[in-house]
Structure formats: C-alpha cells, structure tokens
Amino acid sequence: MTDATLTAEGPAASTARSGSAPPRPRWWQTSAGRSRLFQVLALGPAVVYLLAFFGYPVVRNLVMGFQHYTTKTYYTGEAPWVGLDNYAAVLGSSVFTQALLNTLLFTAGSLLGQFVIGLAIAVFFRRRFPLSGLFRSLLLLPWLIPLIVSGAVWRWILDQDHGALNQFLAALHLTEGHPGWLSTTSLALVAVIGVNIWIGIPFNATILYGGLQDIPEELYEAAALDGATGWRAFRHVTWPLLRPVVSVVLVLGIVYTLKVLDIILGLTGGGPANATQTLATQSYQLSFQTFDFGQGAALSNVLIVMSLVFAVLYLRANRRAVDE
C-alpha cells in the first residue's frame, strides 16, 4: 500500500487496521464534565463560607462541651478533657428539669399562637380590598423593630405598677389590683409567650401569604361548583396545597423558638424563681455569668440535638402524609 492510499483512508482507518481504540477523552474534556466542574466551582465559595462560619463554631462547641473551659483557659491555654462530666452536671442540676419544661411550653405555645394567628391573617389578606397592601406592610413592623427594643417596650407595657396594660384593664374594671405579669411565677411564662407570639406573627403571616398566592384561583372556582366553599374549600383545596409551606414554617419556627434568648433576657432574665428559665437562657447564664463555658457549651449541644430531632421527625411525618 502506498503513502497516497494511507492519506486517502485517513488516520481512523489506519488505527482500525492497527487494532488500537482511539484515546478516550478525560472527564473534564466532555460537555457533562465541564458542566459538573462549573457547578462545583460555583458552590465552592458557599461551601467554604458554611464551613468557616457555621461548621467550625458547631464543631468547636461540640469539643468545648467535653472540656473544662473557663476564663482561666484564655490565658493558660489549658482546657482539660473531662469527658461527660459537663453533661452530667447540667443534666443533673435542679434547674434543668424546670428549664426543659419551660422550653417545651414556650416553644409549643409560641408556635401554636404564631401559626394560628399568622394563618388567619394570611387567609384574610388573600381577599382583595382597599389599602390591603398598606395593612400588610404594617404587619411587618414587629419584625423590623430590634428585639432588645421590643423587649424594653413590652417590659414597660407589662409593668405591674405603671404598665399600660394594667392601667387599661383597671380603667375597664376587668381586674382587681395590678397583676404582676413579669414578676409573678404563674404569669411570667404566659406573658413571655405572648410577646414572642407577637414577634413571630409577621414571619408566619408573610410566608403563608406567599404560599396562598401560588394556589390557582381556578381550583376554588371548580370547588365552588361542587359546593365546596368557605371552610370546605379551605379543608379540601387550601390546606393540602399549603402543606409544604406549612412544613417549612413549622420547622423553622421550632428551630428559631428553641434558641430564643434575647426577648426572655430583656423581659425577665429567666426569673422570677426560674419561672421563665429555658435551656437557652440557662446556657447563656452558665457561659457568660458563671463563666463555665464547658457546661454552657454542653447545654447548647443538647439544644442542637433537640432541634435536629424535631426537624427530622416532622419532615418524616410530613413526607409520609404527602405520600399517602
């Protein structure tokens, strides 16, 4: 075979005759490989940010929970490993049971009030009426005010002697004397839950209102033809289609409420007589008032585990309900 013949058949025919396959392209030389590489590079900054500002503090807190970490550690650099002693100390303390019960009551009461009122407001604003946009904007005011300012205002409103609430109730002759909303053990937790409900309503109403906007109006018209209006339309149309948004609202609400700290510190500081003491406030006091950072970290790790358990349980239950 002449050189002219080889040139005419081309390199592919020559390779086929020689019995060796052409080299396969590297994964990054393919279109799919370049797309995957671009995705990884795009996610890189976000992953680095999460690891640096969320992953590291969580891991550091987990390690600190097993160490005797105090103010002395800052100038000696020594944090002896104590194993589970910090957990045994915080779980066996007399305050822990009260703080755990208060945390559960505070979380359940806050979520129930925020969600029910937020859903009612969202359904109400689904109707079109004059100035509805202005009123929806005003709903965000509690969310825009700094929590420390909200705490100071509500502390004045709920003051036993000079508070606006007691003066209002006394003017209407609805109460005898001046109830100690923040100074009585039987009322303090209820008052703190009420203030936290007021703070959380804008979040619930805004997210649920956004979910309601995604439900097609044609479904309500079809349901009305079948006689499903009012409560029946809410039960058979609104609620099933709103359930994914409800899941997000409740899971975020649980995680946020479990760690609420500033509003309780601003109102009662955990008192009176630990009546409003929660795991979050107890962790704060252990870390920044008694300066036992190891025990404070151990208690905050308990909060992290509780948040994860609630989130996983609710997501699994919601997925099962959707599958059914």
Secondary structure, DSSP 4 states (H G I P E B T S, - for coil): --HHHHHHHHHHHHHHHHT-PPPPPPGGGSHHHHHHHHHHHHHHHHHHHHIIIIIHHHHHHHHHTTB--BTHHHHH----B-TTHHHHHHHTSHHHHHHHHHHHHHHHHHHHHHHHHHHHHHHHHTS--TTHHHHHHHHTHHHHS-HHHHHHHHHHHT-TTT-HHHHHHHHTT-SSS---TTTSTTTHHHHHHHHHHHHHHHHHHHHHHHHHHTS-HHHHHHHHHTT--THHHIIIIIHHHHHHHHHHHHHHHHHHHHT--HHHHHHTTT-STTTT--HHHHHHHHHHTS-BHHHHHHHHHHHHHHHHHHHHHHHHHHHHHHH-
